[in-house]
Amino acid sequence: ACGGVGVDRVPGLGHSGGGSTLLGYIGIDTIIEQMRKKTMKAGFDFNIMIVGHSGLGKSTLVNTLFKSQVSRWSSGWGSEHKIPKTVEIKAVSHVIEEGGVKMKLTVIDTPGFGDQINNENCWDPISKYINEQYEKFLKEEVNIARKKRIPDTRVHCCLYFISPTGHSLRQLDIEFMKHLSRVVNIIPVIAKSDTMTPDEKNEFKHRVRKELETHGIEYYPQNEFDDDMEDKNENDKIREAMPFAVVGSDKEFQVNGKRVLGRKTAWGVVEVENPNHCEFALLRDFLIRSHLQDLKEVTHNIHYETYRARRLNDNGGLHPISHHCMLWRTL
């Protein structure tokens, strides 16, 4: 028909409502393999921030998670390194390769957090850093001649280390998570959990969950971002197990003829990867093996999008970020 759009129908293919019945193999399913090849060639970024006061084993846990020296020690900070008078932000990047997949891992440490006599607003430098990475990405995104692949320094995940007091969260824990949960994916973990008995640990976990709920603190995976029932069921199990009570160690010991990562105590070895001893394996599987891509997507689609909309809205939808760039409009 004149002025209409013609659609050629392939002979033998049915066109009923929801989809077509194919009479032979086309090869649409190879798109997954094509995507896999491209991703393997390009590699990807993952940026993880670790926050908590000194002595909670933050660097050791991250090194244990990625089975390499990816935090602190590798950047030349010795144990004699003095606690800074203010919160500092230290980012160290490494390229990790496994099974042909390359990942540029950046660990962002926050020495000085929670270590001062007055910790008022000590989350400000951390919040500023997170927003600066969104700003950097936005500047690249709205450039007229932008890069094919924008370097991604946005914080995909913030591991927040809770002290294993067995009592309740500190006011600082509550304030930090309340402020930062709006801009980043927070995953709370109970550090050095081998200092508590199993009953104390379970009671403490329950108390922490109740306190987070009372203060309206949303941690990852957030209820509202569950895509479907399958997602919800999987994430509900994770939410019920949080905060993960963990132990980190880069030391190996011989246990029943096997070499295991662990911490030696007066009554034996606490095996880091043994689910009966601590929840490190749960955290690792959740963070790396099942939710790593989702952490990146929630960062991009929710946290970054919120920042981007606010920045553009504040400036009437025009591009105000760089003095050297032209104003842009959506065509």
Solvent accessible surface area in square Angstrom, and as a share of the most:
residue,aa,sasa,rsa
1,A,138,1.07
2,C,143,0.86
3,G,89,0.86
4,G,50,0.48
5,V,143,0.82
6,G,74,0.71
7,V,115,0.66
8,D,139,0.72
9,R,166,0.60
10,V,86,0.49
11,P,123,0.78
12,G,51,0.49
13,L,39,0.19
14,G,36,0.35
15,H,93,0.41
16,S,80,0.52
17,G,92,0.88
18,G,93,0.89
19,G,47,0.45
20,S,56,0.36
21,T,95,0.55
22,L,83,0.41
23,L,134,0.67
24,G,48,0.46
25,Y,167,0.64
26,I,109,0.56
27,G,17,0.16
28,I,116,0.59
29,D,93,0.48
30,T,56,0.33
31,I,85,0.43
32,I,121,0.62
33,E,70,0.31
34,Q,94,0.42
35,M,113,0.51
36,R,121,0.44
37,K,121,0.51
38,K,153,0.65
39,T,68,0.40
40,M,53,0.24
41,K,180,0.76
42,A,60,0.46
43,G,7,0.07
44,F,49,0.20
45,D,22,0.11
46,F,0,0.00
47,N,5,0.02
48,I,0,0.00
49,M,0,0.00
50,I,0,0.00
51,V,0,0.00
52,G,2,0.02
53,H,39,0.17
54,S,45,0.29
55,G,56,0.54
56,L,10,0.05
57,G,26,0.25
58,K,15,0.07
59,S,13,0.08
60,T,31,0.18
61,L,3,0.01
62,V,0,0.00
63,N,4,0.02
64,T,4,0.02
65,L,6,0.03
66,F,20,0.08
67,K,131,0.56
68,S,45,0.29
69,Q,84,0.37
70,V,2,0.01
71,S,1,0.00
72,R,63,0.23
73,W,120,0.42
74,S,53,0.34
75,S,43,0.28
76,G,66,0.64
77,W,33,0.12
78,G,33,0.32
79,S,122,0.79
80,E,144,0.64
81,H,81,0.36
82,K,174,0.74
83,I,97,0.49
84,P,17,0.11
85,K,181,0.77
86,T,94,0.55
87,V,17,0.10
88,E,59,0.26
89,I,48,0.25
90,K,58,0.24
91,A,58,0.45
92,V,24,0.14
93,S,57,0.37
94,H,53,0.24
95,V,100,0.57
96,I,41,0.21
97,E,104,0.47
98,E,144,0.64
99,G,73,0.70
100,G,39,0.37
101,V,54,0.31
102,K,99,0.42
103,M,19,0.08
104,K,94,0.40
105,L,0,0.00
106,T,17,0.10
107,V,2,0.01
108,I,1,0.00
109,D,4,0.02
110,T,1,0.00
111,P,6,0.04
112,G,3,0.03
113,F,0,0.00
114,G,10,0.10
115,D,44,0.23
116,Q,47,0.21
117,I,191,0.97
118,N,105,0.54
119,N,36,0.19
120,E,126,0.56
121,N,74,0.38
122,C,13,0.08
123,W,23,0.08
124,D,72,0.37
125,P,48,0.30
126,I,0,0.00
127,S,28,0.18
128,K,131,0.55
129,Y,37,0.14
130,I,0,0.00
131,N,37,0.19
132,E,77,0.34
133,Q,8,0.04
134,Y,1,0.00
135,E,35,0.16
136,K,108,0.46
137,F,20,0.08
138,L,0,0.00
139,K,87,0.37
140,E,38,0.17
141,E,35,0.16
142,V,17,0.10
143,N,49,0.25
144,I,117,0.59
145,A,96,0.75
146,R,135,0.49
147,K,108,0.46
148,K,215,0.91
149,R,129,0.47
150,I,28,0.14
151,P,74,0.46
152,D,21,0.11
153,T,51,0.29
154,R,13,0.05
155,V,0,0.00
156,H,1,0.01
157,C,0,0.00
158,C,0,0.00
159,L,0,0.00
160,Y,0,0.00
161,F,3,0.01
162,I,2,0.01
163,S,21,0.13
164,P,28,0.17
165,T,61,0.35
166,G,21,0.20
167,H,134,0.60
168,S,49,0.32
169,L,12,0.06
170,R,76,0.28
171,Q,116,0.52
172,L,21,0.11
173,D,2,0.01
174,I,9,0.05
175,E,43,0.19
176,F,0,0.00
177,M,0,0.00
178,K,64,0.27
179,H,68,0.31
180,L,0,0.00
181,S,15,0.10
182,R,158,0.58
183,V,29,0.17
184,V,1,0.00
185,N,0,0.00
186,I,1,0.01
187,I,0,0.00
188,P,0,0.00
189,V,0,0.00
190,I,0,0.00
191,A,1,0.01
192,K,67,0.28
193,S,1,0.01
194,D,30,0.15
195,T,88,0.51
196,M,20,0.09
197,T,72,0.42
198,P,96,0.61
199,D,115,0.60
200,E,87,0.39
201,K,29,0.12
202,N,90,0.46
203,E,85,0.38
204,F,1,0.00
205,K,13,0.06
206,H,93,0.42
207,R,80,0.29
208,V,0,0.00
209,R,63,0.23
210,K,104,0.44
211,E,32,0.14
212,L,1,0.01
213,E,128,0.57
214,T,112,0.65
215,H,70,0.31
216,G,61,0.59
217,I,10,0.05
218,E,74,0.33
219,Y,32,0.12
220,Y,1,0.00
221,P,4,0.02
222,Q,9,0.04
223,N,89,0.46
224,E,121,0.54
225,F,55,0.23
226,D,29,0.15
227,D,119,0.62
228,D,80,0.42
229,M,126,0.56
230,E,136,0.61
231,D,45,0.23
232,K,79,0.33
233,N,78,0.40
234,E,77,0.35
235,N,10,0.05
236,D,39,0.20
237,K,148,0.63
238,I,22,0.11
239,R,27,0.10
240,E,121,0.54
241,A,27,0.21
242,M,0,0.00
243,P,0,0.00
244,F,2,0.01
245,A,0,0.00
246,V,2,0.01
247,V,2,0.01
248,G,17,0.17
249,S,6,0.04
250,D,53,0.27
251,K,130,0.55
252,E,93,0.42
253,F,42,0.18
254,Q,108,0.48
255,V,29,0.17
256,N,149,0.77
257,G,63,0.61
258,K,135,0.57
259,R,142,0.52
260,V,26,0.15
261,L,32,0.16
262,G,1,0.01
263,R,78,0.28
264,K,147,0.62
265,T,33,0.19
266,A,107,0.83
267,W,200,0.70
268,G,32,0.31
269,V,31,0.18
270,V,16,0.09
271,E,30,0.14
272,V,0,0.00
273,E,61,0.27
274,N,35,0.18
275,P,99,0.63
276,N,134,0.69
277,H,69,0.31
278,C,2,0.01
279,E,33,0.15
280,F,1,0.00
281,A,15,0.11
282,L,84,0.42
283,L,0,0.00
284,R,28,0.10
285,D,53,0.27
286,F,7,0.03
287,L,0,0.00
288,I,51,0.26
289,R,160,0.58
290,S,65,0.42
291,H,10,0.04
292,L,17,0.08
293,Q,106,0.47
294,D,52,0.27
295,L,0,0.00
296,K,34,0.14
297,E,76,0.34
298,V,10,0.06
299,T,1,0.00
300,H,65,0.29
301,N,84,0.43
302,I,59,0.30
303,H,12,0.05
304,Y,1,0.00
305,E,69,0.31
306,T,79,0.46
307,Y,19,0.07
308,R,66,0.24
309,A,55,0.42
310,R,114,0.42
311,R,52,0.19
312,L,18,0.09
313,N,116,0.60
314,D,98,0.51
315,N,53,0.27
316,G,67,0.65
317,G,38,0.36
318,L,87,0.43
319,H,6,0.02
320,P,50,0.31
321,I,20,0.10
322,S,29,0.19
323,H,184,0.82
324,H,176,0.78
325,C,38,0.23
326,M,136,0.61
327,L,119,0.59
328,W,64,0.22
329,R,184,0.67
330,T,118,0.69
331,L,180,0.89
